[in-house]
Amino acid sequence: MDWDYNDQTGQDPATLNGFVHTAAHDARDNGYYDNNPYNDTDGVRAMGYYDGDDLNFYYYMASNFGTSDNWFNPIMTRTQSNRDYLLAATSQGYVYPPFTNSNDSALLTATTIFQELQNAGISWKIYTDPTGSSCTGPPYQASCLIKISYMQWFTWGSDIPTNYPNNIGTIGFEGSDFNNDLANGTLPQVIYIDPASDAGRDEHPSDYDSSPINIQLGAQYIEDWIVNPLLTSQYWSDSAFLFTFDEFGGIYDHVSPIQTVNPDGIPPVDLESTDICYGTPNTGTCNFNYTGYRVPMMVVSPYAKKNYVSHTAADSTAFLKFIETRFNLASLTARDAAQPNMSEFFDFNNPPWMTAPTPPEQSTTGACYLDKLP
């Protein structure tokens, strides 16, 4: 609907005239706020934004290090499949999370980036935050941690607790595996950090009036438990932290998603009868040959160019291309093979940030509510 209110399967470029309608429609259907037909606030949140006073830490990092104004989430669908692309450059035709319906009733068999790293002898680790989850500890068991990681949806990933139990650990609290690895000099060459969803710090828009998700606390989490520990660790001098969102959040954008490369030629296999694309999975945007919408991205590294804004079109599978280029690995699919390798973000001859900066403390005083507008 966001793409084009009148032509939802899409003509390129998108008219992008459906954001307000979608926001208001969903509010009405679900009984949420911003749905009063008698005033002009109908769907108005879709036109909102956060500025440098709201998100002072993110603004500082993005403006001082590297960012992009042409960075997209991989596909025009929900979180799970976009996460699949971030891990394996494909969802193997899945639009929905595994086991949503009878057509996606198996784990993904696609090769993940961690398999490639393991086969190449490159050390790796996944960190996830067990706060608020069903996992008990410390110590936390790998068999439980995998259940709150997106790697659980891959056949190879679901076997990590059995085959590689030391390659999944914790983050987000004092004494976590991430903090210990930074302090003890045991941080692997490549790490992946799952969102702190159970802890309520993943910044996902909230559906519940009683517990709105506070984006400022999400930014504070990134600063306090990931970025600042890295900046002050022994690893800062040769590290690169790549940050993005798995998908856009429903806020209006004037830039159209872009045509891209279908990763493996598999069309959508699990569309449901209520989906706009049901019955025509290869029409217009009803396939995996378009990205989703633009999302934030930043590159934090001692080698990151200062105040750099990339205009190169890319989606988040470029993170995989960056890893593959660094360690001379093969592409996972045609999608990551088509991405830029992100070398433009770095100056390896004259690294600008060998002395780590001190970012401002993220403000947490902003209002957070769903039942009214600012």
VENPERA-V541229 format. One record per residue. N is the residue number from 1. RES is the residue in three letters. PSI is psi in whole degrees, -180 to 180 (NA if undefined). Layout:
BEGIN
n = {N,N}
res = {RES,RES}
psi = {PSI,PSI}
END
This chain:
BEGIN
n = {1,2,3,4,5,6,7,8,9,10,11,12,13,14,15,16,17,18,19,20,21,22,23,24,25,26,27,28,29,30,31,32,33,34,35,36,37,38,39,40,41,42,43,44,45,46,47,48,49,50,51,52,53,54,55,56,57,58,59,60,61,62,63,64,65,66,67,68,69,70,71,72,73,74,75,76,77,78,79,80,81,82,83,84,85,86,87,88,89,90,91,92,93,94,95,96,97,98,99,100,101,102,103,104,105,106,107,108,109,110,111,112,113,114,115,116,117,118,119,120,121,122,123,124,125,126,127,128,129,130,131,132,133,134,135,136,137,138,139,140,141,142,143,144,145,146,147,148,149,150,151,152,153,154,155,156,157,158,159,160,161,162,163,164,165,166,167,168,169,170,171,172,173,174,175,176,177,178,179,180,181,182,183,184,185,186,187,188,189,190,191,192,193,194,195,196,197,198,199,200,201,202,203,204,205,206,207,208,209,210,211,212,213,214,215,216,217,218,219,220,221,222,223,224,225,226,227,228,229,230,231,232,233,234,235,236,237,238,239,240,241,242,243,244,245,246,247,248,249,250,251,252,253,254,255,256,257,258,259,260,261,262,263,264,265,266,267,268,269,270,271,272,273,274,275,276,277,278,279,280,281,282,283,284,285,286,287,288,289,290,291,292,293,294,295,296,297,298,299,300,301,302,303,304,305,306,307,308,309,310,311,312,313,314,315,316,317,318,319,320,321,322,323,324,325,326,327,328,329,330,331,332,333,334,335,336,337,338,339,340,341,342,343,344,345,346,347,348,349,350,351,352,353,354,355,356,357,358,359,360,361,362,363,364,365,366,367,368,369,370,371,372,373,374}
res = {MET,ASP,TRP,ASP,TYR,ASN,ASP,GLN,THR,GLY,GLN,ASP,PRO,ALA,THR,LEU,ASN,GLY,PHE,VAL,HIS,THR,ALA,ALA,HIS,ASP,ALA,ARG,ASP,ASN,GLY,TYR,TYR,ASP,ASN,ASN,PRO,TYR,ASN,ASP,THR,ASP,GLY,VAL,ARG,ALA,MET,GLY,TYR,TYR,ASP,GLY,ASP,ASP,LEU,ASN,PHE,TYR,TYR,TYR,MET,ALA,SER,ASN,PHE,GLY,THR,SER,ASP,ASN,TRP,PHE,ASN,PRO,ILE,MET,THR,ARG,THR,GLN,SER,ASN,ARG,ASP,TYR,LEU,LEU,ALA,ALA,THR,SER,GLN,GLY,TYR,VAL,TYR,PRO,PRO,PHE,THR,ASN,SER,ASN,ASP,SER,ALA,LEU,LEU,THR,ALA,THR,THR,ILE,PHE,GLN,GLU,LEU,GLN,ASN,ALA,GLY,ILE,SER,TRP,LYS,ILE,TYR,THR,ASP,PRO,THR,GLY,SER,SER,CYS,THR,GLY,PRO,PRO,TYR,GLN,ALA,SER,CYS,LEU,ILE,LYS,ILE,SER,TYR,MET,GLN,TRP,PHE,THR,TRP,GLY,SER,ASP,ILE,PRO,THR,ASN,TYR,PRO,ASN,ASN,ILE,GLY,THR,ILE,GLY,PHE,GLU,GLY,SER,ASP,PHE,ASN,ASN,ASP,LEU,ALA,ASN,GLY,THR,LEU,PRO,GLN,VAL,ILE,TYR,ILE,ASP,PRO,ALA,SER,ASP,ALA,GLY,ARG,ASP,GLU,HIS,PRO,SER,ASP,TYR,ASP,SER,SER,PRO,ILE,ASN,ILE,GLN,LEU,GLY,ALA,GLN,TYR,ILE,GLU,ASP,TRP,ILE,VAL,ASN,PRO,LEU,LEU,THR,SER,GLN,TYR,TRP,SER,ASP,SER,ALA,PHE,LEU,PHE,THR,PHE,ASP,GLU,PHE,GLY,GLY,ILE,TYR,ASP,HIS,VAL,SER,PRO,ILE,GLN,THR,VAL,ASN,PRO,ASP,GLY,ILE,PRO,PRO,VAL,ASP,LEU,GLU,SER,THR,ASP,ILE,CYS,TYR,GLY,THR,PRO,ASN,THR,GLY,THR,CYS,ASN,PHE,ASN,TYR,THR,GLY,TYR,ARG,VAL,PRO,MET,MET,VAL,VAL,SER,PRO,TYR,ALA,LYS,LYS,ASN,TYR,VAL,SER,HIS,THR,ALA,ALA,ASP,SER,THR,ALA,PHE,LEU,LYS,PHE,ILE,GLU,THR,ARG,PHE,ASN,LEU,ALA,SER,LEU,THR,ALA,ARG,ASP,ALA,ALA,GLN,PRO,ASN,MET,SER,GLU,PHE,PHE,ASP,PHE,ASN,ASN,PRO,PRO,TRP,MET,THR,ALA,PRO,THR,PRO,PRO,GLU,GLN,SER,THR,THR,GLY,ALA,CYS,TYR,LEU,ASP,LYS,LEU,PRO}
psi = {-41,-38,-52,115,-33,-14,84,-15,-8,129,146,127,165,149,-24,40,17,0,-48,-42,-45,-46,-44,-42,-46,-38,-43,-48,-35,0,25,-175,-176,34,26,112,-4,4,179,18,6,107,14,-24,-26,-19,9,174,164,135,-174,-18,-36,-48,63,-33,-49,-43,-40,-49,-44,-36,-27,-35,-131,144,-176,143,14,43,129,151,153,-39,159,62,-159,-178,-52,-50,-35,-35,-38,-42,-36,-26,-29,2,22,158,10,42,-6,128,-31,167,150,141,19,-41,-177,-15,-4,50,25,155,157,139,2,148,129,166,-29,-32,-44,-44,-44,-45,-27,0,24,128,147,162,148,132,134,152,115,-3,126,-5,-178,-5,137,146,-166,159,150,137,139,-33,-25,-40,-36,-26,-13,15,144,-13,-13,-21,2,140,-47,-39,-37,-19,3,-44,-30,-45,-30,59,-24,-1,12,132,-169,163,157,7,160,133,10,164,-37,-49,-41,-39,-38,-44,-34,-1,29,19,128,173,-35,129,155,131,116,155,150,61,-49,-26,-5,26,24,0,13,133,139,146,2,120,-31,-16,68,140,130,110,-29,-38,-30,-44,-39,-38,-47,-42,-51,-34,-10,-63,-54,-42,-36,-45,-32,11,170,-14,-9,-40,-18,41,165,122,120,123,135,179,150,-29,172,167,18,-4,138,140,143,-2,129,143,160,152,143,-162,127,129,-37,11,7,122,169,131,-12,29,148,162,-22,-6,143,-36,1,128,-18,60,-7,16,129,-121,3,52,-169,29,19,147,176,-153,174,145,158,153,143,151,116,117,153,-21,-1,134,143,139,39,132,117,143,8,127,130,160,179,-11,-7,-26,-41,-42,-38,-48,-44,-39,-44,-40,13,51,156,155,149,-42,-180,-23,-53,-28,-29,-4,155,152,3,12,-25,-20,-9,150,97,-16,-36,74,125,-19,40,-31,114,140,172,102,156,149,129,128,141,22,0,155,146,102,161,-15,5,173,156,NA}
END
